[in-house]
Structure formats: structure tokens, C-alpha cells
Amino acid sequence: MHIGWAQLFVAIAALVSGNAASALGFGPIRSTVVLGQPLNLAIPVNLADGESLEASCASAEVTAGESRVAAGNVRVRVTQGRDATESVLRISTSSVVEEPVLTVTINAGCPPRLSRTLVLLADPPPVSTA
């Protein structure tokens, strides 16, 4: 099979212009969702040495049941994790959780961008006995 000069040039350009590898990855969720309380999630993001995650490179969309929560009611903060190779995405809402099923789509990183969609089942509110 014969490869033309144009095809060879495109192949070499694609290899040379590739982005640097990134070690960005999500860790396990460390929070629970409770009906009648605002959403408050802590999601660790694993980073390579020297990498950082800026707040402008993190976002989240929250859907409660069939209704999307307004972007103005969803807050995403980036805090320092346990060490220099971990940041924590803190996702919260200003409104309370009224639906038992939430879908949260998380985006982290400025190219490359990593996304994860979580389907969460809310726990019933605690019941106190008299």
C-alpha cells in the first residue's frame, strides 16, 4: 500500500501536535444526599505532580428527577485535598433536595476535560422518635 506525501504529512502533524498526557481522574464520593437538605458533595480529583485544578476549569449540572436545577442554584468550589496531588470539587445547591433521584454531571480540567455523570439516590430524612 502506497501512502501519499499529503497523508504522511497529516499523520506526522497529528503525532507532533498531540497534547501532553494528564493524570486527571476522579476519586470516590465522600458525601451522602438527604431528602429535605441541600446537595453537598465532595468529589476528590487526582492530579499529577505539578498539575492544579482552577475553579474556572470545573463545573457541574444537577438534575432532580426530570427537572434541571438552575445554574444559579448550583455552586462548585475547588479546595485542596489531602496532599498536593489531590483537589476536591465541592458541589452544593442553594435549594433543598426534593426528588429521590439526582443526576450530577461533573466536568473538570481545562483541556483535557474529564466528565463523569453520577446518578444518586437520596436518603430519607432522619426520623427522631419521641
OpenMM code with the backbone's topology and positions (N, CA, C; nanometers):
from openmm import Vec3, app, unit

residues = "MET HIS ILE GLY TRP ALA GLN LEU PHE VAL ALA ILE ALA ALA LEU VAL SER GLY ASN ALA ALA SER ALA LEU GLY PHE GLY PRO ILE ARG SER THR VAL VAL LEU GLY GLN PRO LEU ASN LEU ALA ILE PRO VAL ASN LEU ALA ASP GLY GLU SER LEU GLU ALA SER CYS ALA SER ALA GLU VAL THR ALA GLY GLU SER ARG VAL ALA ALA GLY ASN VAL ARG VAL ARG VAL THR GLN GLY ARG ASP ALA THR GLU SER VAL LEU ARG ILE SER THR SER SER VAL VAL GLU GLU PRO VAL LEU THR VAL THR ILE ASN ALA GLY CYS PRO PRO ARG LEU SER ARG THR LEU VAL LEU LEU ALA ASP PRO PRO PRO VAL SER THR ALA".split()
positions = [
    Vec3(0.0844, -0.1171, 0.0000),
    Vec3(0.0000, 0.0000, 0.0000),
    Vec3(0.0890, 0.1236, 0.0000),
    Vec3(0.0556, 0.2194, -0.0840),
    Vec3(0.1366, 0.3391, -0.1008),
    Vec3(0.0722, 0.4567, -0.0265),
    Vec3(0.1483, 0.5229, 0.0576),
    Vec3(0.0988, 0.6393, 0.1310),
    Vec3(0.1509, 0.7641, 0.0606),
    Vec3(0.0601, 0.8557, 0.0286),
    Vec3(0.0986, 0.9795, -0.0378),
    Vec3(0.1641, 1.0761, 0.0586),
    Vec3(0.2354, 1.1764, 0.0024),
    Vec3(0.3034, 1.2757, 0.0848),
    Vec3(0.2064, 1.3533, 0.1726),
    Vec3(0.0900, 1.3866, 0.1207),
    Vec3(-0.0072, 1.4629, 0.1989),
    Vec3(-0.0542, 1.3826, 0.3196),
    Vec3(-0.0803, 1.2545, 0.2990),
    Vec3(-0.1247, 1.1699, 0.4107),
    Vec3(-0.0145, 1.1533, 0.5143),
    Vec3(0.1088, 1.1379, 0.4679),
    Vec3(0.2220, 1.1251, 0.5586),
    Vec3(0.2404, 1.2532, 0.6406),
    Vec3(0.2281, 1.3698, 0.5749),
    Vec3(0.2410, 1.4979, 0.6436),
    Vec3(0.1336, 1.5131, 0.7516),
    Vec3(0.0084, 1.4771, 0.7194),
    Vec3(-0.1013, 1.4867, 0.8160),
    Vec3(-0.0760, 1.3943, 0.9349),
    Vec3(-0.0273, 1.2743, 0.9090),
    Vec3(-0.0004, 1.1793, 1.0173),
    Vec3(0.1087, 1.2313, 1.1103),
    Vec3(0.2149, 1.2861, 1.0528),
    Vec3(0.3241, 1.3393, 1.1354),
    Vec3(0.2774, 1.4616, 1.2141),
    Vec3(0.2003, 1.5498, 1.1508),
    Vec3(0.1490, 1.6680, 1.2202),
    Vec3(0.0594, 1.6286, 1.3368),
    Vec3(-0.0218, 1.5255, 1.3190),
    Vec3(-0.1099, 1.4796, 1.4267),
    Vec3(-0.0295, 1.4252, 1.5440),
    Vec3(0.0781, 1.3534, 1.5157),
    Vec3(0.1608, 1.2989, 1.6238),
    Vec3(0.2354, 1.4075, 1.6987),
    Vec3(0.2869, 1.5064, 1.6258),
    Vec3(0.3658, 1.6128, 1.6877),
    Vec3(0.2780, 1.7071, 1.7685),
    Vec3(0.1553, 1.7331, 1.7239),
    Vec3(0.0712, 1.8313, 1.7913),
    Vec3(-0.0130, 1.7721, 1.9032),
    Vec3(0.0066, 1.6492, 1.9416),
    Vec3(-0.0721, 1.5870, 2.0478),
    Vec3(-0.0518, 1.6580, 2.1804),
    Vec3(-0.1573, 1.6611, 2.2624),
    Vec3(-0.1488, 1.7242, 2.3943),
    Vec3(-0.0665, 1.6387, 2.4883),
    Vec3(-0.0103, 1.7032, 2.5886),
    Vec3(0.0649, 1.6310, 2.6903),
    Vec3(-0.0303, 1.5429, 2.7704),
    Vec3(0.0221, 1.4340, 2.8196),
    Vec3(-0.0603, 1.3414, 2.8969),
    Vec3(-0.0984, 1.4053, 3.0301),
    Vec3(-0.2136, 1.3692, 3.0801),
    Vec3(-0.2612, 1.4236, 3.2056),
    Vec3(-0.3026, 1.3085, 3.2966),
    Vec3(-0.2833, 1.3260, 3.4250),
    Vec3(-0.3204, 1.2225, 3.5198),
    Vec3(-0.4502, 1.2572, 3.5912),
    Vec3(-0.5271, 1.3486, 3.5369),
    Vec3(-0.6525, 1.3920, 3.5975),
    Vec3(-0.7491, 1.2747, 3.6073),
    Vec3(-0.8056, 1.2531, 3.7258),
    Vec3(-0.9021, 1.1456, 3.7460),
    Vec3(-0.9847, 1.1712, 3.8698),
    Vec3(-1.1063, 1.1168, 3.8726),
    Vec3(-1.1955, 1.1343, 3.9869),
    Vec3(-1.1748, 1.0223, 4.0877),
    Vec3(-1.1876, 1.0578, 4.2147),
    Vec3(-1.1812, 0.9601, 4.3219),
    Vec3(-1.3215, 0.9281, 4.3722),
    Vec3(-1.3339, 0.8513, 4.4798),
    Vec3(-1.4653, 0.8131, 4.5323),
    Vec3(-1.5371, 0.9301, 4.6004),
    Vec3(-1.6688, 0.9328, 4.5890),
    Vec3(-1.7506, 1.0360, 4.6534),
    Vec3(-1.7487, 1.0135, 4.8037),
    Vec3(-1.7391, 1.1223, 4.8796),
    Vec3(-1.7322, 1.1118, 5.0255),
    Vec3(-1.8516, 1.1768, 5.0943),
    Vec3(-1.9643, 1.1855, 5.0272),
    Vec3(-2.0808, 1.2527, 5.0849),
    Vec3(-2.2071, 1.1735, 5.0563),
    Vec3(-2.3121, 1.2069, 5.1284),
    Vec3(-2.4422, 1.1460, 5.1043),
    Vec3(-2.5423, 1.2555, 5.0677),
    Vec3(-2.6513, 1.2143, 5.0064),
    Vec3(-2.7586, 1.3055, 4.9679),
    Vec3(-2.8790, 1.2715, 5.0538),
    Vec3(-2.9412, 1.3732, 5.1164),
    Vec3(-3.0540, 1.3514, 5.2061),
    Vec3(-3.1712, 1.4371, 5.1593),
    Vec3(-3.2885, 1.3746, 5.1488),
    Vec3(-3.4095, 1.4493, 5.1134),
    Vec3(-3.4346, 1.5606, 5.2146),
    Vec3(-3.4754, 1.6774, 5.1658),
    Vec3(-3.5060, 1.7893, 5.2541),
    Vec3(-3.3857, 1.8721, 5.2932),
    Vec3(-3.2657, 1.8351, 5.2439),
    Vec3(-3.1448, 1.9118, 5.2720),
    Vec3(-3.0797, 1.9514, 5.1402),
    Vec3(-3.0043, 2.0602, 5.1384),
    Vec3(-2.9336, 2.0972, 5.0153),
    Vec3(-2.8313, 1.9898, 4.9770),
    Vec3(-2.8025, 1.9798, 4.8492),
    Vec3(-2.6994, 1.8883, 4.7999),
    Vec3(-2.5644, 1.9387, 4.8465),
    Vec3(-2.4807, 1.8482, 4.8938),
    Vec3(-2.3463, 1.8829, 4.9385),
    Vec3(-2.2560, 1.7636, 4.9098),
    Vec3(-2.1855, 1.7687, 4.7962),
    Vec3(-2.0975, 1.6594, 4.7549),
    Vec3(-1.9518, 1.7012, 4.7635),
    Vec3(-1.8667, 1.6067, 4.7974),
    Vec3(-1.7217, 1.6261, 4.7950),
    Vec3(-1.6648, 1.5162, 4.7059),
    Vec3(-1.6049, 1.5572, 4.5939),
    Vec3(-1.5527, 1.4601, 4.4987),
    Vec3(-1.4035, 1.4872, 4.4783),
    Vec3(-1.3183, 1.3931, 4.5205),
    Vec3(-1.1748, 1.4115, 4.5025),
    Vec3(-1.1365, 1.4040, 4.3546),
    Vec3(-1.0399, 1.4853, 4.3164),
    Vec3(-0.9840, 1.4833, 4.1820),
    Vec3(-0.8343, 1.4575, 4.1973),
    Vec3(-0.7884, 1.3480, 4.1390),
    Vec3(-0.6475, 1.3116, 4.1466),
    Vec3(-0.5697, 1.3847, 4.0380),
    Vec3(-0.4563, 1.4428, 4.0747),
    Vec3(-0.3731, 1.5203, 3.9840),
    Vec3(-0.2320, 1.4635, 3.9806),
    Vec3(-0.1618, 1.4879, 3.8723),
    Vec3(-0.0208, 1.4511, 3.8641),
    Vec3(0.0614, 1.5580, 3.9353),
    Vec3(0.1853, 1.5262, 3.9676),
    Vec3(0.2744, 1.6246, 4.0293),
    Vec3(0.2836, 1.7471, 3.9398),
    Vec3(0.2672, 1.8648, 3.9992),
    Vec3(0.2773, 1.9892, 3.9247),
    Vec3(0.1474, 2.0344, 3.8600),
    Vec3(0.0443, 1.9479, 3.8553),
    Vec3(-0.0845, 1.9879, 3.7988),
    Vec3(-0.1674, 2.0576, 3.9051),
    Vec3(-0.2602, 2.1421, 3.8600),
    Vec3(-0.3541, 2.2066, 3.9504),
    Vec3(-0.4890, 2.2147, 3.8810),
    Vec3(-0.5926, 2.2336, 3.9584),
    Vec3(-0.7273, 2.2465, 3.9045),
    Vec3(-0.7815, 2.3814, 3.9488),
    Vec3(-0.8049, 2.4684, 3.8537),
    Vec3(-0.8577, 2.6013, 3.8819),
    Vec3(-1.0100, 2.5955, 3.8866),
    Vec3(-1.0712, 2.6841, 3.9636),
    Vec3(-1.2172, 2.6884, 3.9746),
    Vec3(-1.2829, 2.7148, 3.8399),
    Vec3(-1.2177, 2.7894, 3.7531),
    Vec3(-1.2747, 2.8177, 3.6209),
    Vec3(-1.2759, 2.6951, 3.5304),
    Vec3(-1.2065, 2.5909, 3.5704),
    Vec3(-1.1997, 2.4671, 3.4915),
    Vec3(-1.2856, 2.3570, 3.5521),
    Vec3(-1.3798, 2.3919, 3.6378),
    Vec3(-1.4681, 2.2931, 3.6998),
    Vec3(-1.6122, 2.3411, 3.6911),
    Vec3(-1.7023, 2.2493, 3.6588),
    Vec3(-1.8443, 2.2841, 3.6517),
    Vec3(-1.9276, 2.1601, 3.6827),
    Vec3(-2.0561, 2.1840, 3.7109),
    Vec3(-2.1477, 2.0736, 3.7393),
    Vec3(-2.2881, 2.1125, 3.6967),
    Vec3(-2.3621, 2.0139, 3.6491),
    Vec3(-2.5043, 2.0289, 3.6188),
    Vec3(-2.5787, 1.9293, 3.7059),
    Vec3(-2.6867, 1.9752, 3.7678),
    Vec3(-2.7648, 1.8896, 3.8578),
    Vec3(-2.9066, 1.8808, 3.8045),
    Vec3(-2.9563, 1.7577, 3.7937),
    Vec3(-3.0944, 1.7337, 3.7540),
    Vec3(-3.1621, 1.6575, 3.8670),
    Vec3(-3.2743, 1.7117, 3.9147),
    Vec3(-3.3529, 1.6481, 4.0207),
    Vec3(-3.4770, 1.5882, 3.9561),
    Vec3(-3.4841, 1.4563, 3.9532),
    Vec3(-3.5939, 1.3912, 3.8828),
    Vec3(-3.5829, 1.4230, 3.7350),
    Vec3(-3.6830, 1.4915, 3.6798),
    Vec3(-3.6831, 1.5311, 3.5390),
    Vec3(-3.6494, 1.6783, 3.5189),
    Vec3(-3.6293, 1.7528, 3.6279),
    Vec3(-3.6068, 1.8976, 3.6194),
    Vec3(-3.4617, 1.9329, 3.6465),
    Vec3(-3.4054, 2.0141, 3.5578),
    Vec3(-3.2689, 2.0594, 3.5781),
    Vec3(-3.2681, 2.1733, 3.6803),
    Vec3(-3.1772, 2.1654, 3.7761),
    Vec3(-3.1616, 2.2703, 3.8769),
    Vec3(-3.0950, 2.3896, 3.8088),
    Vec3(-3.1494, 2.5082, 3.8300),
    Vec3(-3.0955, 2.6291, 3.7675),
    Vec3(-2.9474, 2.6449, 3.8015),
    Vec3(-2.8695, 2.6863, 3.7017),
    Vec3(-2.7252, 2.7012, 3.7207),
    Vec3(-2.6925, 2.7967, 3.8351),
    Vec3(-2.7771, 2.8971, 3.8568),
    Vec3(-2.7549, 2.9917, 3.9653),
    Vec3(-2.7713, 2.9300, 4.1037),
    Vec3(-2.8357, 2.8139, 4.1112),
    Vec3(-2.8555, 2.7450, 4.2387),
    Vec3(-2.7506, 2.6378, 4.2655),
    Vec3(-2.6575, 2.6181, 4.1702),
    Vec3(-2.5525, 2.5171, 4.1857),
    Vec3(-2.4194, 2.5885, 4.2036),
    Vec3(-2.3473, 2.5519, 4.3077),
    Vec3(-2.2177, 2.6129, 4.3365),
    Vec3(-2.1094, 2.5054, 4.3294),
    Vec3(-2.0003, 2.5373, 4.2601),
    Vec3(-1.8863, 2.4457, 4.2503),
    Vec3(-1.7633, 2.5188, 4.3016),
    Vec3(-1.6996, 2.4607, 4.4014),
    Vec3(-1.5757, 2.5167, 4.4566),
    Vec3(-1.4658, 2.4119, 4.4450),
    Vec3(-1.3431, 2.4582, 4.4319),
    Vec3(-1.2273, 2.3680, 4.4305),
    Vec3(-1.1465, 2.3969, 4.5561),
    Vec3(-1.1239, 2.2936, 4.6368),
    Vec3(-1.0449, 2.3081, 4.7593),
    Vec3(-0.9279, 2.2109, 4.7546),
    Vec3(-0.8313, 2.2346, 4.8413),
    Vec3(-0.7140, 2.1476, 4.8499),
    Vec3(-0.7537, 2.0148, 4.9121),
    Vec3(-0.7016, 1.9068, 4.8592),
    Vec3(-0.7276, 1.7734, 4.9124),
    Vec3(-0.6288, 1.7365, 5.0208),
    Vec3(-0.6118, 1.6078, 5.0391),
    Vec3(-0.5228, 1.5563, 5.1440),
    Vec3(-0.3759, 1.5911, 5.1212),
    Vec3(-0.3363, 1.6008, 4.9930),
    Vec3(-0.1977, 1.6357, 4.9617),
    Vec3(-0.1940, 1.7159, 4.8315),
    Vec3(-0.0742, 1.7427, 4.7814),
    Vec3(-0.0587, 1.8283, 4.6624),
    Vec3(-0.1127, 1.7639, 4.5352),
    Vec3(-0.1319, 1.6323, 4.5364),
    Vec3(-0.1812, 1.5647, 4.4161),
    Vec3(-0.3318, 1.5415, 4.4197),
    Vec3(-0.4018, 1.6103, 4.5103),
    Vec3(-0.5474, 1.5943, 4.5179),
    Vec3(-0.6149, 1.7289, 4.5403),
    Vec3(-0.7146, 1.7556, 4.4599),
    Vec3(-0.8059, 1.8669, 4.4825),
    Vec3(-0.9422, 1.8055, 4.5100),
    Vec3(-1.0307, 1.8829, 4.5702),
    Vec3(-1.1654, 1.8331, 4.5986),
    Vec3(-1.2661, 1.9286, 4.5365),
    Vec3(-1.3556, 1.8735, 4.4535),
    Vec3(-1.4663, 1.9505, 4.3992),
    Vec3(-1.5784, 1.9460, 4.5010),
    Vec3(-1.6219, 2.0612, 4.5456),
    Vec3(-1.7337, 2.0700, 4.6401),
    Vec3(-1.8526, 2.1249, 4.5631),
    Vec3(-1.9531, 2.0402, 4.5451),
    Vec3(-2.0722, 2.0767, 4.4691),
    Vec3(-2.1876, 2.0878, 4.5662),
    Vec3(-2.2527, 2.2043, 4.5659),
    Vec3(-2.3650, 2.2258, 4.6567),
    Vec3(-2.4759, 2.3006, 4.5840),
    Vec3(-2.5958, 2.2909, 4.6396),
    Vec3(-2.7097, 2.3648, 4.5852),
    Vec3(-2.7659, 2.4540, 4.6940),
    Vec3(-2.8279, 2.5641, 4.6511),
    Vec3(-2.8917, 2.6525, 4.7481),
    Vec3(-3.0342, 2.6072, 4.7767),
    Vec3(-3.0880, 2.5189, 4.6956),
    Vec3(-3.2229, 2.4648, 4.7179),
    Vec3(-3.2115, 2.3242, 4.7774),
    Vec3(-3.3155, 2.2824, 4.8469),
    Vec3(-3.3141, 2.1503, 4.9101),
    Vec3(-3.3480, 2.0425, 4.8074),
    Vec3(-3.3050, 1.9218, 4.8362),
    Vec3(-3.3332, 1.8066, 4.7516),
    Vec3(-3.4749, 1.7599, 4.7808),
    Vec3(-3.5599, 1.7622, 4.6779),
    Vec3(-3.6984, 1.7193, 4.6948),
    Vec3(-3.7312, 1.5949, 4.6143),
    Vec3(-3.6387, 1.5527, 4.5284),
    Vec3(-3.6576, 1.4332, 4.4464),
    Vec3(-3.5638, 1.3237, 4.4956),
    Vec3(-3.6077, 1.1975, 4.4915),
    Vec3(-3.5219, 1.0896, 4.5409),
    Vec3(-3.4069, 1.0537, 4.4459),
    Vec3(-3.4161, 1.0938, 4.3183),
    Vec3(-3.3113, 1.0610, 4.2217),
    Vec3(-3.2508, 1.1896, 4.1671),
    Vec3(-3.1194, 1.2015, 4.1809),
    Vec3(-3.0455, 1.3164, 4.1280),
    Vec3(-2.9429, 1.2674, 4.0266),
    Vec3(-2.9269, 1.3453, 3.9222),
    Vec3(-2.8205, 1.3185, 3.8250),
    Vec3(-2.7275, 1.4386, 3.8281),
    Vec3(-2.5991, 1.4117, 3.8514),
    Vec3(-2.4996, 1.5171, 3.8591),
    Vec3(-2.3933, 1.4896, 3.7533),
    Vec3(-2.3758, 1.5841, 3.6616),
    Vec3(-2.2706, 1.5727, 3.5607),
    Vec3(-2.1597, 1.6676, 3.6001),
    Vec3(-2.0402, 1.6117, 3.6189),
    Vec3(-1.9250, 1.6870, 3.6668),
    Vec3(-1.8243, 1.6993, 3.5528),
    Vec3(-1.7719, 1.8192, 3.5341),
    Vec3(-1.6669, 1.8443, 3.4355),
    Vec3(-1.5485, 1.9058, 3.5079),
    Vec3(-1.4295, 1.8527, 3.4835),
    Vec3(-1.3093, 1.9067, 3.5474),
    Vec3(-1.1953, 1.9097, 3.4466),
    Vec3(-1.1166, 2.0145, 3.4534),
    Vec3(-0.9988, 2.0271, 3.3694),
    Vec3(-1.0199, 2.1236, 3.2544),
    Vec3(-0.9138, 2.1935, 3.2205),
    Vec3(-0.9092, 2.2771, 3.1010),
    Vec3(-0.8146, 2.2030, 3.0090),
    Vec3(-0.8562, 2.1825, 2.8878),
    Vec3(-0.8052, 2.0715, 2.8058),
    Vec3(-0.6826, 2.0061, 2.8642),
    Vec3(-0.6904, 1.8775, 2.8845),
    Vec3(-0.8035, 1.7880, 2.8565),
    Vec3(-0.9120, 1.8020, 2.9621),
    Vec3(-1.0347, 1.7773, 2.9238),
    Vec3(-1.1511, 1.7889, 3.0111),
    Vec3(-1.2034, 1.6486, 3.0390),
    Vec3(-1.2320, 1.6217, 3.1640),
    Vec3(-1.2823, 1.4918, 3.2067),
    Vec3(-1.4225, 1.5100, 3.2616),
    Vec3(-1.5146, 1.4236, 3.2217),
    Vec3(-1.6537, 1.4321, 3.2684),
    Vec3(-1.6945, 1.3012, 3.3325),
    Vec3(-1.7851, 1.3141, 3.4273),
    Vec3(-1.8442, 1.1956, 3.4899),
    Vec3(-1.9879, 1.2290, 3.5234),
    Vec3(-2.0773, 1.1360, 3.4955),
    Vec3(-2.2177, 1.1522, 3.5303),
    Vec3(-2.2504, 1.0555, 3.6431),
    Vec3(-2.3044, 1.1101, 3.7508),
    Vec3(-2.3409, 1.0305, 3.8681),
    Vec3(-2.4921, 1.0284, 3.8815),
    Vec3(-2.5475, 0.9134, 3.9112),
    Vec3(-2.6890, 0.9021, 3.9457),
    Vec3(-2.6928, 0.8696, 4.0945),
    Vec3(-2.7520, 0.9604, 4.1720),
    Vec3(-2.7521, 0.9480, 4.3172),
    Vec3(-2.8928, 0.9255, 4.3692),
    Vec3(-2.9060, 0.8385, 4.4660),
    Vec3(-3.0341, 0.8143, 4.5323),
    Vec3(-3.0292, 0.8814, 4.6688),
    Vec3(-3.1230, 0.9708, 4.6919),
    Vec3(-3.1263, 1.0443, 4.8187),
    Vec3(-3.1781, 0.9569, 4.9316),
    Vec3(-3.1167, 0.9705, 5.0462),
    Vec3(-3.1612, 0.9001, 5.1668),
    Vec3(-3.2811, 0.9742, 5.2253),
    Vec3(-3.3707, 0.9023, 5.2924),
    Vec3(-3.4814, 0.9721, 5.3585),
    Vec3(-3.4275, 1.0567, 5.4731),
    Vec3(-3.5012, 1.1615, 5.5115),
    Vec3(-3.4547, 1.2437, 5.6229),
    Vec3(-3.4517, 1.1621, 5.7510),
    Vec3(-3.3614, 1.1971, 5.8418),
    Vec3(-3.3575, 1.1240, 5.9694),
    Vec3(-3.4864, 1.1414, 6.0475),
    Vec3(-3.5282, 1.0352, 6.1106),
    Vec3(-3.6508, 1.0366, 6.1895),
    Vec3(-3.6121, 1.0257, 6.3368),
    Vec3(-3.6628, 1.1187, 6.4157),
    Vec3(-3.6359, 1.1100, 6.5581),
    Vec3(-3.7600, 1.0576, 6.6287),
    Vec3(-3.7396, 0.9702, 6.7211),
    Vec3(-3.8510, 0.9126, 6.7964),
    Vec3(-3.8678, 0.9907, 6.9262),
    Vec3(-3.9930, 1.0123, 6.9621),
    Vec3(-4.0214, 1.0906, 7.0812),
    Vec3(-4.0258, 1.0011, 7.2035),
] * unit.nanometer
topology = app.Topology()
chain = topology.addChain("A")
for resn in residues:
    res = topology.addResidue(resn, chain)
    for name in ("N", "CA", "C"):
        topology.addAtom(name, app.Element.getBySymbol(name[0]), res)
